[in-house]
Amino acid sequence: MEKHPTGAVRGTDLKNLKYHLMSPVAIRRYAEVMAEGAAKYGEYNWEKGFPISDLLDHTFEHLLKYLDGDRSEDHLGHALWNMCAAVHSEERWPELNKNLRPVVDDKQPG
């Protein structure tokens, strides 16, 4: 528990999280891509699960289009969405991601 100068006390379970430092611009653009996807595929289609390999392919495609000067859509917002979905997939659906390169053990020489 943490006691504030006002005398109020609160749990410290969020001590290692800094939501207040997140970019509101990035969150808005992420939400716009979510709205676009919801209109096209249904609101929770993405929660059915995508393999990380598919998400990373789409991430890189959007980044390359952006770097090539294509501004026909929000490629950075779409890349952000795909990266966030990859993080979600890694935690939620490990069974979808068994085809990825094996984890390298950094403790072994060579």
C-alpha contacts under 8 A as a table, 3 or more apart, distances in Angstrom:
res1	aa1	res2	aa2	distance
1	M	9	V	6.41
1	M	10	R	5.50
1	M	11	G	4.49
1	M	12	T	5.74
2	E	9	V	5.42
2	E	10	R	5.40
2	E	11	G	6.14
2	E	12	T	6.36
3	K	7	G	6.05
3	K	8	A	5.80
3	K	9	V	4.37
3	K	10	R	6.68
4	H	7	G	5.35
4	H	8	A	5.36
4	H	9	V	6.10
5	P	8	A	7.35
11	G	14	L	7.82
12	T	15	K	5.18
13	D	16	N	7.72
14	L	17	L	5.29
14	L	18	K	7.95
15	K	18	K	7.76
18	K	21	L	5.62
18	K	22	M	7.40
19	Y	22	M	5.50
22	M	27	I	7.76
23	S	26	A	5.31
23	S	27	I	6.29
24	P	27	I	5.01
24	P	28	R	6.04
25	V	28	R	5.16
25	V	29	R	6.26
26	A	29	R	5.12
26	A	30	Y	6.03
26	A	77	G	7.55
27	I	30	Y	5.01
27	I	31	A	6.10
28	R	31	A	5.02
28	R	32	E	6.18
29	R	32	E	4.98
29	R	33	V	6.33
29	R	77	G	5.52
30	Y	33	V	5.21
30	Y	34	M	6.22
30	Y	77	G	5.70
30	Y	78	H	7.53
30	Y	80	L	6.78
30	Y	81	W	5.95
31	A	34	M	4.84
31	A	35	A	6.16
32	E	35	A	5.05
32	E	36	E	6.22
33	V	36	E	4.98
33	V	37	G	6.16
33	V	77	G	6.42
33	V	78	H	6.30
33	V	81	W	6.99
34	M	37	G	5.12
34	M	38	A	6.03
34	M	81	W	7.67
35	A	38	A	4.99
35	A	39	A	6.18
35	A	43	E	7.86
36	E	39	A	5.29
36	E	40	K	6.31
37	G	40	K	5.06
37	G	41	Y	5.70
37	G	42	G	7.00
37	G	43	E	7.33
38	A	41	Y	5.37
38	A	42	G	4.39
38	A	43	E	4.11
38	A	44	Y	7.07
38	A	45	N	7.50
39	A	42	G	5.87
39	A	43	E	7.13
41	Y	45	N	6.10
42	G	45	N	5.45
43	E	46	W	7.83
44	Y	47	E	5.38
44	Y	48	K	7.31
45	N	48	K	5.66
46	W	49	G	5.88
46	W	50	F	7.14
46	W	85	A	7.94
49	G	89	S	6.59
49	G	93	W	7.00
49	G	96	L	7.85
50	F	54	D	6.79
50	F	55	L	6.91
50	F	85	A	7.91
50	F	86	A	7.86
50	F	89	S	6.62
50	F	96	L	7.20
51	P	54	D	5.55
51	P	55	L	6.59
51	P	86	A	7.55
51	P	89	S	6.71
51	P	93	W	7.99
51	P	96	L	5.12
51	P	97	N	5.58
52	I	55	L	4.96
52	I	56	L	5.98
52	I	86	A	5.09
52	I	89	S	6.45
52	I	90	E	7.07
52	I	96	L	7.67
52	I	97	N	6.17
53	S	56	L	5.23
53	S	57	D	6.18
53	S	97	N	7.53
53	S	100	L	7.17
54	D	57	D	5.15
54	D	58	H	6.38
55	L	58	H	5.22
55	L	59	T	6.12
55	L	82	N	5.27
55	L	83	M	6.95
55	L	85	A	7.08
55	L	86	A	5.91
56	L	59	T	4.82
56	L	60	F	6.15
56	L	82	N	6.84
56	L	83	M	6.99
56	L	86	A	7.19
57	D	60	F	5.37
57	D	61	E	6.19
58	H	61	E	4.99
58	H	62	H	6.21
58	H	79	A	7.15
58	H	82	N	6.77
59	T	62	H	5.36
59	T	63	L	6.26
59	T	78	H	7.16
59	T	79	A	4.41
59	T	80	L	7.47
59	T	82	N	5.53
59	T	83	M	6.60
60	F	63	L	4.97
60	F	64	L	5.98
60	F	79	A	7.23
61	E	64	L	5.22
61	E	65	K	6.18
62	H	65	K	5.13
62	H	66	Y	6.14
62	H	75	H	4.88
62	H	76	L	6.77
62	H	78	H	6.67
62	H	79	A	5.65
63	L	66	Y	5.08
63	L	67	L	6.12
63	L	75	H	6.48
63	L	76	L	6.58
63	L	79	A	6.41
64	L	67	L	5.01
64	L	68	D	6.06
65	K	68	D	5.00
65	K	69	G	6.51
65	K	70	D	5.34
65	K	75	H	7.08
66	Y	69	G	5.24
66	Y	70	D	5.19
66	Y	71	R	6.56
66	Y	75	H	5.82
66	Y	76	L	7.03
67	L	70	D	7.37
70	D	73	E	7.74
71	R	74	D	6.70
71	R	75	H	7.18
74	D	77	G	5.24
74	D	78	H	6.22
75	H	78	H	5.00
75	H	79	A	6.02
76	L	79	A	4.98
76	L	80	L	6.10
77	G	80	L	5.04
77	G	81	W	6.18
78	H	81	W	4.98
78	H	82	N	6.19
79	A	82	N	5.14
79	A	83	M	6.20
80	L	83	M	5.15
80	L	84	C	6.16
81	W	84	C	5.15
81	W	85	A	6.07
82	N	85	A	4.99
82	N	86	A	6.08
83	M	86	A	4.97
83	M	87	V	6.36
84	C	87	V	5.16
84	C	88	H	6.25
85	A	88	H	4.89
85	A	89	S	5.98
86	A	89	S	4.94
86	A	90	E	6.10
87	V	90	E	5.17
87	V	91	E	6.59
88	H	91	E	5.43
88	H	92	R	5.98
89	S	92	R	5.10
89	S	93	W	5.17
89	S	94	P	7.04
89	S	96	L	7.86
90	E	93	W	5.96
90	E	94	P	5.66
90	E	97	N	7.19
91	E	94	P	6.55
93	W	96	L	5.52
93	W	97	N	7.13
94	P	97	N	5.22
94	P	98	K	6.76
95	E	98	K	5.82
96	L	99	N	7.77
97	N	100	L	5.89
105	D	108	Q	6.00
106	D	109	P	7.61
